[in-house]
Amino acid sequence: MEIVADLIKVLVPASLVLWAMYLTLSSFLRKEFTQKNLEQRFEAQKTVLPIRLEAYERICLLLERMLPNNLLIRLSNPEFNVVSFQQVLVAEIRAELAHNFSQQLYVSDDAWLSVKNALNETISMINLSAQELDPNAPSIELSKKVIEKVLQNQHFSTESALAFVKDEARKLF
């Protein structure tokens, strides 16, 4: 019986010391793991932030270039008729979007969706305007019709998408 009592006298303090060491060591390791994780995130953020900002810049440039008034001025050609000018405009929008597909990796899904919707709305507006005109009319007629539709539409999605992307980019700071 005396051996059991002596054994308990030794094992209980040793167990308490072992338990305290376990708690101390696990707390220390958890803290170190958290700190390493934060350091890795910080390093990744230093690398990713400039890339994300560049993506937002490129999307803003895309949207500015695809604003109907900018698009029409840049691609206008008096030799085109309505149908050929429509084809050039739609092809340009699709090519620009395809060129910037990789940017969706660095922006939110909502931002990318607003960009796609804005460009699709622009394509729809061009197509609807072209349908309302004689296919062999000069391209200037299509330009006038598109500008007329832009002026009728008080809330144009390209400008809304541009504002959304700018706001999202500002939140990075």
C-alpha positions as CSV (number, residue, x, y, z in Angstrom):
1,M,0.0,0.0,0.0
2,E,2.8,2.3,0.8
3,I,4.3,1.7,-2.6
4,V,1.0,2.8,-4.3
5,A,1.0,6.0,-2.1
6,D,4.6,6.8,-3.1
7,L,3.8,6.1,-6.7
8,I,0.8,8.5,-6.6
9,K,3.0,11.1,-4.9
10,V,5.5,10.9,-7.8
11,L,3.0,10.4,-10.7
12,V,0.6,13.2,-9.9
13,P,3.1,16.0,-9.8
14,A,4.9,14.5,-12.8
15,S,1.6,14.4,-14.7
16,L,0.8,18.0,-13.8
17,V,4.2,19.1,-15.0
18,L,3.8,17.1,-18.2
19,W,0.3,18.6,-18.7
20,A,1.6,22.1,-18.1
21,M,4.5,21.5,-20.6
22,Y,2.1,20.2,-23.2
23,L,-0.2,23.3,-22.8
24,T,2.8,25.6,-23.0
25,L,4.3,23.9,-26.0
26,S,1.0,23.6,-27.9
27,S,0.3,27.3,-27.2
28,F,3.7,28.3,-28.4
29,L,3.5,26.2,-31.6
30,R,0.0,27.5,-32.4
31,K,1.3,31.1,-32.0
32,E,4.3,30.3,-34.2
33,F,2.1,28.7,-36.8
34,T,-0.2,31.7,-36.8
35,Q,2.7,34.1,-37.1
36,K,4.2,32.2,-40.0
37,N,0.8,32.0,-41.7
38,L,0.5,35.8,-41.4
39,E,4.0,36.4,-42.8
40,Q,3.2,34.2,-45.8
41,R,0.0,36.0,-46.4
42,F,1.8,39.3,-46.2
43,E,4.4,38.2,-48.6
44,A,1.8,36.8,-51.0
45,Q,-0.2,40.1,-50.7
46,K,3.0,42.1,-51.6
47,T,3.2,40.0,-54.8
48,V,-0.5,39.8,-55.7
49,L,-1.6,43.4,-55.0
50,P,0.3,44.9,-57.9
51,I,-1.0,42.2,-60.2
52,R,-4.6,42.8,-59.0
53,L,-4.2,46.6,-59.4
54,E,-2.9,46.0,-63.0
55,A,-5.9,43.9,-63.7
56,Y,-8.3,46.6,-62.5
57,E,-6.4,49.1,-64.6
58,R,-6.8,46.9,-67.7
59,I,-10.5,46.4,-67.0
60,C,-11.0,50.1,-66.6
61,L,-9.1,50.7,-69.9
62,L,-11.3,48.0,-71.6
63,L,-14.5,49.6,-70.4
64,E,-13.3,53.1,-71.4
65,R,-12.4,51.8,-74.9
66,M,-15.8,50.1,-75.2
67,L,-17.9,53.1,-74.3
68,P,-20.0,53.6,-77.4
69,N,-18.8,57.1,-78.1
70,N,-15.1,56.1,-77.9
71,L,-15.7,52.9,-79.9
72,L,-17.5,54.7,-82.7
73,I,-14.9,57.4,-83.0
74,R,-12.0,55.0,-83.0
75,L,-13.4,52.6,-85.5
76,S,-15.4,54.9,-87.8
77,N,-14.6,54.6,-91.5
78,P,-16.7,56.4,-94.2
79,E,-16.2,53.4,-96.5
80,F,-18.2,51.1,-94.3
81,N,-21.9,50.5,-94.7
82,V,-24.1,49.8,-91.7
83,V,-23.6,46.0,-91.8
84,S,-19.9,46.1,-92.2
85,F,-19.5,48.7,-89.5
86,Q,-21.7,46.6,-87.2
87,Q,-19.5,43.6,-87.8
88,V,-16.4,45.6,-87.1
89,L,-17.8,47.0,-83.9
90,V,-19.0,43.7,-82.5
91,A,-15.8,41.9,-83.5
92,E,-13.7,44.6,-81.8
93,I,-15.7,44.3,-78.5
94,R,-15.4,40.5,-78.6
95,A,-11.7,40.7,-79.4
96,E,-11.0,43.1,-76.5
97,L,-13.0,40.9,-74.1
98,A,-11.1,37.8,-75.2
99,H,-7.8,39.7,-74.8
100,N,-8.7,40.5,-71.2
101,F,-10.2,37.1,-70.1
102,S,-7.3,36.4,-67.8
103,Q,-8.1,39.5,-65.7
104,Q,-11.2,37.8,-64.2
105,L,-8.7,35.8,-62.1
106,Y,-7.8,39.0,-60.1
107,V,-11.2,40.7,-59.7
108,S,-14.4,39.6,-57.9
109,D,-17.0,37.6,-59.7
110,D,-19.4,40.5,-59.4
111,A,-17.0,42.9,-61.1
112,W,-16.3,40.5,-63.9
113,L,-20.0,39.8,-64.4
114,S,-20.7,43.5,-64.6
115,V,-18.0,43.9,-67.2
116,K,-19.4,41.1,-69.3
117,N,-23.0,42.4,-69.0
118,A,-21.9,45.9,-70.0
119,L,-20.1,44.6,-73.1
120,N,-23.0,42.4,-74.0
121,E,-25.4,45.3,-73.6
122,T,-23.2,47.4,-75.9
123,I,-23.3,44.6,-78.5
124,S,-27.0,44.3,-78.2
125,M,-27.4,48.1,-78.6
126,I,-25.3,48.0,-81.7
127,N,-27.2,45.1,-83.2
128,L,-30.6,46.7,-82.4
129,S,-29.5,50.0,-83.9
130,A,-28.3,48.2,-87.1
131,Q,-31.5,46.3,-87.5
132,E,-33.4,49.6,-87.5
133,L,-31.4,50.9,-90.4
134,D,-31.0,50.1,-94.1
135,P,-28.1,47.6,-94.3
136,N,-26.5,49.6,-97.2
137,A,-26.7,53.0,-95.5
138,P,-23.4,54.7,-94.6
139,S,-21.8,53.8,-91.3
140,I,-22.4,57.3,-90.0
141,E,-26.1,56.4,-89.8
142,L,-25.3,53.5,-87.4
143,S,-23.1,55.9,-85.3
144,K,-25.9,58.4,-85.1
145,K,-28.4,55.7,-84.1
146,V,-26.1,54.2,-81.4
147,I,-25.4,57.7,-80.0
148,E,-29.2,58.3,-80.0
149,K,-29.8,55.1,-78.0
150,V,-27.0,56.0,-75.6
151,L,-28.6,59.4,-75.0
152,Q,-32.1,57.8,-74.5
153,N,-30.7,55.3,-72.0
154,Q,-29.9,57.4,-68.8
155,H,-28.3,54.5,-67.0
156,F,-25.7,52.9,-69.3
157,S,-24.2,49.6,-68.0
158,T,-20.7,50.3,-69.3
159,E,-20.4,53.4,-67.1
160,S,-22.0,51.5,-64.2
161,A,-19.5,48.7,-64.6
162,L,-16.7,51.2,-64.7
163,A,-17.8,52.8,-61.5
164,F,-18.2,49.3,-59.9
165,V,-14.7,48.3,-60.9
166,K,-13.2,51.6,-59.7
167,D,-14.9,51.2,-56.3
168,E,-13.8,47.7,-55.9
169,A,-10.2,48.7,-56.7
170,R,-10.3,51.5,-54.2
171,K,-11.2,49.0,-51.5
172,L,-7.8,47.3,-51.9
173,F,-6.3,50.2,-50.0
